[in-house]
Amino acid sequence: MFLFTTPQTREAQPANPVVSAIRDGAAKTGAGFDYLLKTAQRESSLEPDAKAKTSSATGLFQFIEQTWLSMVKQEGPKQGLSSYADAISETGGRLTVADPAAREKILELRKDPQVAAVMAGAFTQKNREQLAGALGRQPHAGELYMAHVLGARGASELIRAAANDPTRSAAKDFPDAAAANRGIFFDKTGRARSAQEVYGVLAASHANTQLAAATTPAAIGGATVQGGDKPAEIAAALAPGRAKGLIGLFSTEGSRAPVSQAVANLWTTPRPGGTRTASLDAAERYFPRQTKTDATAVAPTASDAAAANASVAKAVGAPLPPSRPVELTQPAAVAQERPTTRARRAPLDLSSFMIQRSGR
C-alpha cells in the first residue's frame, strides 16, 4: 500500500441530449446558446414532445404549424430537408402540404431536438435582423423572445406601442396571441394589460427563467406568466425609456437614491450622544480643531486637542487617534521666537588621534 494513492477517475456524466442538440443548433446558426436554452426552458421545460392546450404549438420551442412550415420551407434545403421543403406550397396566403402523411411527418419534426434547435436558431437570427431594421438598433434577449411569441412584426409593433402609447390595451392589437396566452395579456382579475405591461412581462419572464432541473415547469403553452410575478412592477422596471444599459444588481442608470433606508440611516443618523463623523473633513477626524468664531479666538492647546480626540473616538467607538503635533498647537508668534539657526560646533581635531596612532 502506497502512502499516496491516485483516486479512481470518476466516470463522466453523459451529456443531456436535449441540451447538446440546442448547443449544436446554436453553433450551426450563429444564435446565442444561452438564449436558445432559456427559450426552450421557458417554452417547454426542455420536453421535446411538449404540446400546448390552447394552440397548435408543439416541441421544444413551441412552434405553431404555420411558423414551422415556413421555417422548413426556407431553411430545409440548408439542413438536408429538401424533400420536406419541396412538399410545402403556398395556397391563398397559407402554407399547405398536399399529402396528409407528408404533412404529418413534417409537423412531427418539431419533436426532434436536433431539427427543432436548428430551426429555432434560424428563426432567432431572422427575427434579430428584422427587429434591428425596424428599431434602428439591436434587440436585447427579452425583445427577441417577444418576436418568438408574436413574430418579428408583432414584436416591433409592441415595442413601439410600449414607447409611444404605453397605456394602450395590448390585447386589442394582438387578439390571437391574447387568446392563446391569457396569462400575459390579462392579470389575475381579468383586466387587460397595457402595451407597456405586456412588454415588461415578456421581457422579465425570459430574463427570470431558471435553468435548474428542479425549476417548476411553466404551463406547456410556454408563454404563461409564472406565479408571483408583479406585471406592473416589472413593466415599470423594464420600461423602454429606462432600459438603457445594464438593468440588474448593478444598474448603470436610474435613481441615485440610497439602495435602502438602512443605508440612508447609517450615514445620516448619529449615535446617541455622538456626532456625524461621516460629514467631517478627513483632517478633522484625526486632529479635531476648535472652530474660530471671531478674530480673538485662541488656538487650541494640546490638552484641548486630546479632549476633542477623546470625544470623537467615543462617538465612533474607535481607538483614540494620534494627538496633534506640538508645533501645530502653539501660536504663530511663539514659533517665530524660536532661533532660526543653530550654533555650530568647532571642527573635530584629529591631530592628537593621528599622533597616538603613529607612536605605536
C-alpha positions as CSV (number, residue, x, y, z in Angstrom):
1,M,0.0,0.0,0.0
2,F,1.4,3.4,-1.0
3,L,1.4,6.5,1.2
4,F,-0.1,8.5,-1.7
5,T,-2.6,6.9,-4.0
6,T,-4.3,8.2,-7.0
7,P,-8.1,8.3,-6.7
8,Q,-10.1,6.4,-9.3
9,T,-11.3,8.6,-12.1
10,R,-15.0,9.3,-11.9
11,E,-17.0,8.4,-14.9
12,A,-18.1,11.4,-16.9
13,Q,-21.8,12.1,-16.7
14,P,-23.5,11.6,-20.0
15,A,-24.4,14.8,-21.7
16,N,-28.1,15.8,-21.8
17,P,-29.1,15.0,-25.4
18,V,-31.6,17.9,-25.5
19,V,-29.0,20.4,-24.3
20,S,-26.5,19.0,-26.7
21,A,-29.0,19.4,-29.6
22,I,-29.6,23.0,-28.6
23,R,-25.8,23.7,-28.4
24,D,-25.4,22.2,-31.9
25,G,-28.3,24.3,-33.2
26,A,-26.8,27.5,-31.8
27,A,-23.4,26.6,-33.4
28,K,-24.9,25.9,-36.8
29,T,-27.0,29.1,-37.0
30,G,-24.9,31.6,-35.0
31,A,-27.7,32.2,-32.5
32,G,-26.8,32.5,-28.8
33,F,-26.8,29.2,-26.9
34,D,-27.9,30.8,-23.7
35,Y,-30.8,32.5,-25.3
36,L,-32.0,29.3,-27.1
37,L,-31.6,27.2,-23.9
38,K,-33.6,29.7,-21.9
39,T,-36.3,29.9,-24.5
40,A,-36.6,26.1,-24.6
41,Q,-36.8,26.0,-20.8
42,R,-39.4,28.7,-20.8
43,E,-41.4,27.2,-23.6
44,S,-41.4,23.5,-22.9
45,S,-39.3,22.8,-19.8
46,L,-36.9,21.0,-22.2
47,E,-39.5,18.4,-23.1
48,P,-39.2,17.6,-26.8
49,D,-42.8,16.4,-27.2
50,A,-44.5,19.2,-25.2
51,K,-47.9,20.2,-26.6
52,A,-49.9,23.4,-25.9
53,K,-53.5,23.1,-24.9
54,T,-54.6,26.5,-26.3
55,S,-52.9,26.4,-29.8
56,S,-51.0,24.1,-32.2
57,A,-47.7,24.9,-30.6
58,T,-45.5,21.8,-30.2
59,G,-42.0,20.8,-29.3
60,L,-39.0,22.3,-27.5
61,F,-39.7,25.8,-28.8
62,Q,-43.5,25.5,-29.2
63,F,-43.6,26.3,-32.9
64,I,-47.2,26.6,-34.3
65,E,-47.9,24.9,-37.5
66,Q,-47.7,27.8,-39.9
67,T,-44.5,29.1,-38.5
68,W,-42.9,25.7,-38.6
69,L,-43.9,25.1,-42.2
70,S,-42.5,28.5,-43.1
71,M,-39.1,27.7,-41.4
72,V,-38.9,24.2,-43.0
73,K,-39.7,25.8,-46.4
74,Q,-36.9,28.4,-46.0
75,E,-34.3,26.5,-44.1
76,G,-35.0,22.9,-45.0
77,P,-32.7,22.8,-48.1
78,K,-29.8,24.1,-46.0
79,Q,-30.3,21.4,-43.4
80,G,-30.8,18.4,-45.6
81,L,-34.6,18.6,-45.6
82,S,-35.1,19.4,-49.2
83,S,-37.7,16.7,-49.8
84,Y,-39.8,18.1,-47.0
85,A,-39.3,21.7,-48.1
86,D,-40.4,20.8,-51.7
87,A,-43.6,19.2,-50.4
88,I,-44.7,22.6,-48.8
89,S,-46.6,25.0,-51.1
90,E,-48.4,28.3,-50.6
91,T,-52.2,28.4,-51.3
92,G,-54.2,31.5,-50.6
93,G,-51.6,33.1,-48.3
94,R,-51.2,29.9,-46.2
95,L,-48.7,27.1,-46.4
96,T,-50.1,23.7,-47.0
97,V,-48.9,20.1,-47.8
98,A,-51.0,18.2,-50.3
99,D,-50.1,14.8,-48.9
100,P,-51.5,14.3,-45.4
101,A,-48.9,11.7,-44.5
102,A,-46.0,14.1,-45.6
103,R,-47.6,16.9,-43.7
104,E,-47.8,14.8,-40.5
105,K,-44.1,13.9,-40.8
106,I,-43.1,17.5,-41.3
107,L,-45.0,18.6,-38.3
108,E,-43.6,15.7,-36.2
109,L,-40.1,17.1,-36.8
110,R,-41.0,19.7,-34.2
111,K,-40.4,16.9,-31.6
112,D,-36.9,16.2,-32.9
113,P,-34.5,18.2,-30.7
114,Q,-31.8,18.4,-33.4
115,V,-34.2,19.8,-36.1
116,A,-36.1,22.0,-33.6
117,A,-33.0,23.6,-32.3
118,V,-31.7,24.4,-35.8
119,M,-35.0,25.9,-36.8
120,A,-35.2,27.9,-33.6
121,G,-31.7,29.2,-34.2
122,A,-32.5,30.2,-37.7
123,F,-35.8,31.8,-36.6
124,T,-34.0,33.8,-33.9
125,Q,-31.5,35.2,-36.4
126,K,-34.3,36.1,-38.8
127,N,-36.1,37.9,-36.0
128,R,-33.0,39.7,-35.0
129,E,-32.4,41.1,-38.4
130,Q,-36.0,42.2,-38.9
131,L,-36.2,43.8,-35.4
132,A,-32.8,45.6,-35.9
133,G,-34.1,47.0,-39.2
134,A,-37.4,48.2,-37.7
135,L,-36.0,49.6,-34.4
136,G,-32.7,51.0,-35.7
137,R,-30.8,49.1,-33.0
138,Q,-30.0,45.6,-31.9
139,P,-32.8,44.0,-29.9
140,H,-32.0,42.5,-26.5
141,A,-32.9,39.0,-25.4
142,G,-36.2,39.9,-24.0
143,E,-37.3,41.6,-27.3
144,L,-36.1,38.5,-29.2
145,Y,-38.4,36.4,-27.0
146,M,-41.2,38.8,-27.9
147,A,-40.6,38.1,-31.5
148,H,-40.6,34.3,-30.8
149,V,-44.1,34.7,-29.3
150,L,-45.5,37.4,-31.5
151,G,-43.4,37.2,-34.6
152,A,-40.9,40.0,-35.6
153,R,-43.6,42.2,-36.9
154,G,-45.8,41.8,-33.9
155,A,-42.8,42.4,-31.5
156,S,-41.8,45.6,-33.3
157,E,-45.4,46.9,-33.0
158,L,-45.5,46.0,-29.3
159,I,-42.2,47.8,-28.7
160,R,-43.3,50.9,-30.4
161,A,-46.6,50.9,-28.6
162,A,-44.9,50.5,-25.2
163,A,-42.8,53.5,-26.0
164,N,-45.3,55.8,-27.8
165,D,-48.7,54.7,-26.3
166,P,-47.9,52.7,-23.1
167,T,-51.4,52.6,-21.7
168,R,-52.9,51.1,-24.9
169,S,-54.5,47.7,-24.4
170,A,-52.2,45.1,-25.9
171,A,-55.0,42.5,-26.3
172,K,-56.8,44.7,-28.9
173,D,-53.7,44.7,-31.1
174,F,-52.9,41.0,-30.7
175,P,-56.2,39.2,-30.2
176,D,-55.0,35.8,-31.3
177,A,-51.9,35.9,-29.1
178,A,-54.0,37.2,-26.2
179,A,-56.4,34.3,-26.6
180,A,-53.6,31.7,-26.5
181,N,-51.6,33.5,-23.7
182,R,-54.1,35.0,-21.3
183,G,-51.5,34.9,-18.5
184,I,-49.5,37.5,-20.4
185,F,-52.2,39.8,-21.8
186,F,-54.6,39.7,-18.7
187,D,-53.9,39.9,-15.0
188,K,-55.4,37.6,-12.4
189,T,-58.5,39.7,-12.1
190,G,-59.1,39.6,-15.9
191,R,-58.0,43.2,-16.5
192,A,-56.4,43.7,-19.9
193,R,-52.8,44.7,-19.5
194,S,-51.3,47.7,-21.3
195,A,-48.7,47.5,-24.0
196,Q,-46.0,48.6,-21.5
197,E,-47.1,46.0,-19.0
198,V,-47.0,43.2,-21.7
199,Y,-43.6,44.4,-22.8
200,G,-42.4,44.1,-19.2
201,V,-44.0,40.7,-18.6
202,L,-42.5,39.2,-21.7
203,A,-39.0,40.6,-21.1
204,A,-39.0,39.7,-17.4
205,S,-40.4,36.2,-18.0
206,H,-37.5,35.3,-20.3
207,A,-34.9,37.0,-18.1
208,N,-36.1,35.3,-14.9
209,T,-36.3,31.8,-16.4
210,Q,-34.4,29.4,-14.3
211,L,-32.3,26.7,-16.0
212,A,-32.1,24.4,-12.9
213,A,-33.6,21.0,-13.4
214,A,-35.7,21.4,-10.3
215,T,-37.5,24.5,-11.6
216,T,-41.2,24.2,-11.5
217,P,-42.2,24.0,-15.2
218,A,-44.4,26.7,-16.6
219,A,-47.6,25.9,-18.5
220,I,-46.8,23.8,-21.6
221,G,-48.0,26.8,-23.7
222,G,-44.7,28.4,-22.8
223,A,-45.9,32.0,-22.6
224,T,-47.8,31.7,-19.4
225,V,-46.6,34.0,-16.6
226,Q,-45.0,32.3,-13.6
227,G,-46.7,32.6,-10.3
228,G,-45.6,35.5,-8.1
229,D,-44.7,37.9,-10.9
230,K,-46.0,41.5,-10.5
231,P,-46.5,42.7,-14.0
232,A,-46.9,46.4,-13.1
233,E,-43.7,46.5,-11.2
234,I,-41.8,44.5,-13.9
235,A,-43.1,46.8,-16.6
236,A,-42.0,49.9,-14.7
237,A,-38.6,48.4,-14.1
238,L,-38.2,47.4,-17.8
239,A,-40.0,50.3,-19.4
240,P,-38.4,51.2,-22.8
241,G,-37.5,54.7,-21.6
242,R,-35.4,53.2,-18.7
243,A,-34.0,50.1,-20.2
244,K,-30.8,51.8,-21.4
245,G,-27.7,49.9,-20.2
246,L,-27.5,47.2,-17.6
247,I,-30.6,46.6,-15.5
248,G,-29.8,44.3,-12.7
249,L,-28.0,44.2,-9.4
250,F,-25.7,46.9,-10.6
251,S,-27.5,49.4,-12.7
252,T,-25.8,51.9,-14.9
253,E,-28.8,54.2,-15.0
254,G,-31.8,55.0,-12.8
255,S,-32.4,56.5,-9.4
256,R,-29.4,57.8,-7.4
257,A,-31.3,57.3,-4.1
258,P,-29.8,55.1,-1.4
259,V,-30.1,51.4,-2.1
260,S,-32.1,51.0,1.1
261,Q,-33.4,53.1,4.1
262,A,-30.9,51.3,6.3
263,V,-28.0,52.6,4.3
264,A,-29.5,56.1,4.4
265,N,-29.9,55.9,8.2
266,L,-26.4,54.7,8.6
267,W,-24.9,57.8,7.1
268,T,-27.4,60.4,8.4
269,T,-28.4,59.3,11.9
270,P,-25.8,59.9,14.7
271,R,-25.4,57.5,17.6
272,P,-26.9,58.7,20.9
273,G,-24.5,61.4,22.3
274,G,-22.3,61.1,19.2
275,T,-21.6,63.1,16.0
276,R,-22.0,62.6,12.3
277,T,-18.3,61.8,11.8
278,A,-19.0,60.8,8.2
279,S,-19.6,64.5,7.4
280,L,-16.3,65.7,9.0
281,D,-13.3,66.6,7.0
282,A,-10.6,63.9,7.0
283,A,-8.2,66.2,9.0
284,E,-10.9,66.9,11.5
285,R,-11.4,63.2,12.2
286,Y,-7.8,62.8,13.2
287,F,-6.9,66.2,14.5
288,P,-10.1,67.9,15.7
289,R,-9.8,71.7,15.7
290,Q,-11.6,74.4,17.6
291,T,-13.6,76.5,15.1
292,K,-12.8,80.2,15.3
293,T,-15.8,82.3,16.0
294,D,-14.1,85.7,15.9
295,A,-10.7,87.3,15.4
296,T,-9.7,87.0,19.0
297,A,-10.2,83.2,19.2
298,V,-7.3,81.4,20.8
299,A,-5.8,78.4,19.1
300,P,-6.4,75.1,21.0
301,T,-3.8,73.7,23.3
302,A,-2.5,70.2,23.2
303,S,-4.9,69.3,26.1
304,D,-7.9,70.7,24.2
305,A,-7.0,68.6,21.1
306,A,-6.7,65.5,23.3
307,A,-10.1,66.1,24.8
308,A,-11.6,66.6,21.4
309,N,-10.0,63.5,20.1
310,A,-11.4,61.5,23.0
311,S,-14.9,62.9,22.2
312,V,-14.7,61.9,18.6
313,A,-13.3,58.5,19.5
314,K,-16.2,57.9,21.9
315,A,-18.7,58.9,19.3
316,V,-17.5,56.3,16.7
317,G,-16.4,53.7,19.2
318,A,-12.8,53.6,17.8
319,P,-9.3,53.9,19.4
320,L,-8.0,57.3,20.1
321,P,-6.4,59.0,17.1
322,P,-2.9,60.4,17.3
323,S,-2.6,63.8,19.1
324,R,-1.9,66.9,17.1
325,P,1.9,67.7,16.9
326,V,3.0,70.2,19.4
327,E,4.3,72.7,16.8
328,L,0.8,72.9,15.3
329,T,-0.9,73.7,18.7
330,Q,1.2,76.8,19.5
331,P,0.5,80.3,18.2
332,A,2.4,81.6,15.3
333,A,4.1,84.2,17.5
334,V,5.7,81.5,19.6
335,A,7.0,79.8,16.5
336,Q,8.6,83.0,15.3
337,E,10.6,83.5,18.6
338,R,12.4,80.2,18.1
339,P,16.0,80.6,16.8
340,T,16.2,80.2,13.1
341,T,19.8,78.9,13.2
342,R,21.7,76.5,15.5
343,A,25.2,77.2,16.9
344,R,27.8,75.2,15.0
345,R,30.3,73.1,16.9
346,A,34.0,73.5,16.4
347,P,35.7,71.3,13.8
348,L,36.8,67.9,15.0
349,D,40.6,68.0,15.8
350,L,42.1,64.7,14.6
351,S,45.8,65.6,15.1
352,S,46.0,64.0,18.6
353,F,44.4,60.9,17.3
354,M,46.8,60.7,14.4
355,I,49.9,61.2,16.7
356,Q,48.7,58.4,19.0
357,R,48.3,56.1,16.1
358,S,51.7,56.9,14.7
359,G,53.5,56.4,18.0
360,R,52.6,52.8,18.2
